[in-house]
Amino acid sequence: MEKFAEKMSISRRLNLLDHLLFFVFIGVLILLIATSTKVNISHDSVDYYGMLQWVTPENEKPIVRNLHFAEQRSPGYPLLSLIPYCLLTVFVEPFVTTEKITEYGPPPHQSPVKRPEKRIGSEMMGLPPQPLHIKDLFFKDYYLHGEGSWYQWKLALSLLLTSFFFLFIGIWANVKVLKLYYPISKCLFIIPATLVTASMLMISILCFPLFTTLTYYGLASLFLLFICLSFRSNKVWHIILAGLILGLLVLTRLELSILSVLLIGYFLFTKNIKFLLFLCLGGLLPLIVLVIYNLSLFGTPLYLGILRGDINTLGLNLRYIFENIIHPQSGVLFWTPLLIPGLVFLLAAKDHILQFLGFCSFVVIFFYTLRIPIMYYHIGQGIIDIGGIPVTVPETPTQMRELIRFDINRYLCVLIPFSILGIRIGIDKIYKLLKKNNAE
């Protein structure tokens, strides 16, 4: 009896330490965001800013002339940013005074001075290189000399709020999933360990918060939570919410339609038609939103420009696959080290749906290794033209691997929630195996 009480005491202490470490991580993360996060106008993806401007009543001139790649980007992130945009418009903007900052160039009534432009896609086009601390974003519009337009706080802040909302709601969903499967010993430390070792996720938090990375991490976390709840409870509203979030995830990263197709195939194969119907019902709303978006901007319900992707090509290149997965300078095994081990353990889960999500994750990884940037075939050729935009090509294979590292490790942040659960499954299996060996 005393031995049992001693074990319970140790377990409580470990759980207390686990919770303490988790909340310390959350506190440090909030502190880092408040003190270190930058909004870099010249390096953030101005395409998403431009897409948000498309769907708002803003009459200001776009901050870049050529948004060629914006038509090829999934619209989920800017469309979700409409929610904070509307809230800011109604509850904040009428009560603040917008400060106009013109230090980067002459005010709009003067002729802007032309400067040489070093461009990379739509993301760097004569914009001021100085990063803005997030505190400098509030209620300030910045005049951009290169385009004679204003970088508006309300648009940028809407994107920023969307990113950080989904970052923290994603962490919350990770906690709920661990609690769902392991209510006594959740091992919350896995969450900060996985996020901190995912270098591109942390860089996205501090340096590139206006990319989609944080949003699709949060959506993937919510999808995992509700698909797991659906199989545990079989409640209709859980299934519909899982379908809704999956639809938003696809709307945010079109490549994840692979996950949708595989899931549809899974439910047809297992003859779980009721589940499939409710899942599709949930996904209907994002589909309707996409149709409205296409009709309003392009005049057609099915716009295929997003499939053109002329900055990438599909192909099987073994060297490129190696550089994405295994190469020390760029590979996921080195730069997001807990991702693949977690997905491997997910394949060993007891629940068939978790096993299938693990399988889907590896299919998604494989697809991304087939998505080769055009620049990969033009290393050292200086600048190439894509859609009227001069795109700077890496000068050396080492620089190319830097680009690969940034891309693949950022894209695969969407699988981190699956990996977190997989790592917890792995800890449980290793513990039981060690316990069994000790007993023998």
N, C-alpha and C positions, 0 to 999 in steps of 0.2 A: 504493500500500500504506500509506504514511504517512497519507494522507487518510482511508483506511478506519479505521485505528487511532485517529486523532483523533476520528472520529465515534463510534466505540465508547466511547472515554473520556468524551465528552460525554454519551452515552446512559447510561453507568453513573452518572455524577455526578447526572444528572437523576433517575434511579431512586432513588438514595440520598437525594436531597433529598425526593422524593415520599414515601418510606417514613418519613423523619424527621418531616415535617410531619404525617403520619397518626398516628404514635405520640405526638407532642406533643399532638395533638388528643385522643387517648384519655386521656392523662395529665391534661390540663386538665379533661376531662369528668368523670373520676373525682373529681378535686379539688373541682369545683363541686358534684357530688352530695353528697360528704362534708361540705362546709362550708355549702352554701346550700339544699339541697332541704328543703322544708317539707311536712308533712302537715297540711292545714288541715281540721279536722273540719267546720267550718261550710260549706265550699265544695267539698270533695271529694264525689264522688257516693256518698252513703250507701246508695243502692240496691244497689250492688255489694257493699258491706259486709254489708247485710241479706241479700242472696242467698247469700253465703258462709255466713252464720250459719244460713240455712235448711238447708243440706246438711251441717252439722256437728252433733256431739252437744251443742253449746252450749245450755244451759238458761237463759241470761241473757235478760232482757227486751230486745227490740229497741231501738236507739237513737233510733228515731222511731216514732210511732204508726201513721202511714199510709204504707205502701210501695206506693202505688197504681201508680207507674210501674215498679216492679221487675218486675211481670209482663209488661211490654212491652219489657223489655231482654233482649238475647241473653245466655244464661247461660255462654258459653264462658270468659270471664275469671274469674268466681268458681269455676267447675269446675276450671280449670287451677290456680287458687290452692289447691285441695285438696292438691296435691302438696307444696308447702312447708309447708302446715298440718300434714300428717301427719308430715313430717320434724321440724318444730319440736316437735310433741307427744311424739315418741318420743325425740329426741336432745337437746333443749334444755330444755323445760319442767321435766322432773324435777330438773334440776340448778341451777335458778335460783329466786329468790324474787320473786314478783310484788308490786310496790309499788302500793298503792292511793292514788291522788291525788284528793282531794276539794276542792281549792281553788276549783273552778268552781261549787260549790254544796254543800248539806248532804249528809251521808252517807245511805245508803238508809233507815236507820231513822227519819229525820226527814222531815217533810213538805216537799217541794221548793217553793221560792218561784216563783210564776208570774210570767213576764215577757212583755211584748208580743212577739209573734212576727212577724217579717217573713220570709215564706216564698217560696222559689222552687223549685217542684217538690218532690221529696223530698230536695233537696240542701241546704236551709237551713231548719231547723225548730227554732228556739230553741236551737241548739247554740252552744258557746263560740266566739267569733270568733278567738281567738288561735291562730295557726299553731304547730304543734309542729315543732321541728327533729327530723330523723330520729333523732338520738342520744337525744332525750327520749322516743322511742317504745319503746325496748327495755325490756321487762320492767316496764312501768308501765301500769296500767289507770286511766282517767280517768272520774270520776263526772260525769254530765251532768245538771244540775239540772232541765232542762226536761222530761225524760222519766223521771227516776228510774232510770236505767240506766247501765251501764258501757261505755265505749269500750275494748275489749280489745286489748292489744298483739299477741296472737297472731293475731287475725283481720286487723288492719291490716297487720302485718308480712308476713303471707302474701301479701296483695295487692301490697304494695310489692316483695317479692322477685320475684314473678311479673313485674311490670312491668320491673324492671331486668334480670332474666334475659333477657327477650325483646328489650330494647333492645340489649344487648351481643351476643346471639346473632344479632340482625338485622344489626348492623354486620359481624360475622364473615361472615355469609352474603353481604353486599354485596361484601366483599373476594373471596370465593371465586368469585362470578359474574364479577367483572371479570377475575380470573385465568384463568377458564375460557375467555373469549373473547379476552383480550389478555394472554397469559402473559409477554410480554417487557416491555411498557410498560403497566402496569395503570392508571396515573393515579389512585392512591388518594386524591389530594387532592379528587377529586370528592365523596367521601363526606362529609368534614367541611364542604365548601362547601355541599352541598345541605342537610345537617342544620342547620347554623347559620343559613342563610337561611330555613329553615322555622320561622318565629317560634313558631307554636303547638306544634310538636314540642318546641322548647327550653323553652317555658313549661310544657308538660306534664311535662318532666323535673324542673324546679325547683319548680313550684308545684302541679301537679295530677298527681302520680305514681299516684294511685289511680283515675284514669280508665283506660279501655281503650286509650288511644292508643298507648302503647309496646308493648303486647301485640300489637295487630294490625299494627303496623309490623314487629315481629319475625317474626310468622307469614307476612306477605306476602313478606318477604325470604327466608325458608326455602322458601316455595312456589316463588318464582322460581328459586332455586338448583336445586331438585329437578326442576322441570319442564324446565329447561335441561339438566340432567344426563341426564334421561330421553331427550331427543331426541338427545343426543350419544352415549350409551352403549347405549340401548335395553335397559337392564337392568331386570328385573321389579321388583326391590326399590326402585329409584329411582322407578319409576312409582307403586308402591303408597305410598311415602312422600309423593310429590307429592299423591296423592289424600287421604291422611290429613291432611296439613297444610291442604289446601284445605277439607276438612271442618271442621277446627278453626277456620279463618278464617271460614267461614260461621257456625259456632256462636258466634263472638265478635262478628261484625257480620252480622246477617241480610241486610242489603242486598246483601252480596257474593254472595248466591245468584245474582244476575244473572250474575256471572262464571262460576259453575258451569254455568248453563244455556247460556250462550254457548259455553263449552268443549265441552259435550256436543254441541251443534249442529255445532261445528267438526269434531269427530272423526267424527261421523256423515257429514258432508258429504265429508270426505276419505277415508271408508271405512276409517278406522284403528280397527277394532272391537276388536282385541286391546288396544291402548293404552287405549281407553275402558273396557273391562271391568276391567283392573287398576287404573285410576284410581278407578273406582266401588268396587272392592273395598277400596281404602285409605280411601275416604270412608265406608265402612260402620260403622266403629267410632264416629266422632263421632255418626252417626245413632242408633246403639244407645244411646249415652250420653244423647242428647237424649230418647229414648223413656223411658228409666229415670227421668230427671229429671222429665219431665212426669207419669209415672205416680205417682211418689213424692210430688209436691207438689200436683198438680191432679187426679189420679185418671183421667187419660186419656192415651193414647200420643201423641195429636195435639192439642196445646193451641193454640188460635187467638188467645188473648189477646194474644200478642206482635204480632199483625197489627193490633190495634185502633189503637194509636198515636194516642191522642186529644190528644196535645200537638202533633201534626203533621198536615198534610193534604196530599194530592197535588193539584197543579194546575200549569197553565202560566201563569206570570206573568212577562212579559218584563222588568219592572222588577226583580223579584227575581233573575232570571237575571243581569242586568246587575250587580246589587250583589254577587252571589256571585263573578263572574268578573272584571269590569273596573273596578268602582268603586274609586278610590284608598283609601277608608277601610275597605274590607272585602274586595275582590276577590283571588282567588288569584294573579292576575298580579302583584300588588304585595306580597302577604304570604307567598306561597310561590313566589318568582319563577322558580326553576329547574324547577318541576314540569312545566308545560305545554311549555316548549321541549324538555325531555328526552323527554316522551311523543311529541312531533312527530317527533323524530329516531328514536325507537323504531319508528315507522311505516316508516322508511326502512331498517330492518335487512335483512340478507340472508336470515336465517332466517324462514320463514313464521310459525312459532309466535310469534316476537317481534313481528312485524307485527300478528298477531292480538291479542296481549296489549296492544299499543298501542291498537288499535281498541276492545278491551274497556274499557280505562281511560277513554276518552272517553265510552263509554256509561255507565260508573259516575258520572263527573262530571255528565253530563246528568241522570241519575236524581236525584242529590243536589240539583240545582237545581229539581227538581219537588217536593221534600220541604219544604214550607213550614210553619214554626212557626205555630201558631194565633195567637200574640201579634202576628204581622205584620199581622193584620187588626184589631187592637185597640189600636194605638199611642195612648198618652195616656189610656187608660181606667182607669188605676190598677191594680186587682187583679181577676182573673177566677178563677172556680172551675173546676177540672178534677179530677174524681174525688174531690171533698171536700177538695182541697188548694188553698189560695189561691196563685195564681201572679201575681207582680208583672210587669206589662207595661212595656216601655220607654216613657218619657214622650215621646220625640222620635224622628224618623227617624234622627238621628245615633246615639242610644243603640241603636236597633234594628240599625244597621249594625255596631255593636260586637258585638252578639250574633251577627250573621251571620258576622262575621270570625272569632269564636271557634269557631263551629260548622263552617263549610265548610272552613277551613284545617286544623282538627283531624281532621275526617272523612277528608280527602284525604291525610293522612299515610300511609294504607295504600298509596298509589300511588307513594310516594317511591322504593322499591327499583326499580321499573320505570323511573322517571325517571333514576336514577343510571346504569343501564346505557345508557339512551338518550343521555344526555349524552356518555358515552364513545364511543358510536357516532358522534355528531355531531362530536366532536373528531377522530376518525379520518377522517371524510369531508372535513372542512374542511382538514385537513392534506394529504390526497391531492390535493384540488383546488388548493391553493396550490402544491404541489410540481409539479403538472402545468402550471400557468400559468407558473411560473418556468422550467421546462424548455423551454417554447415561446418 
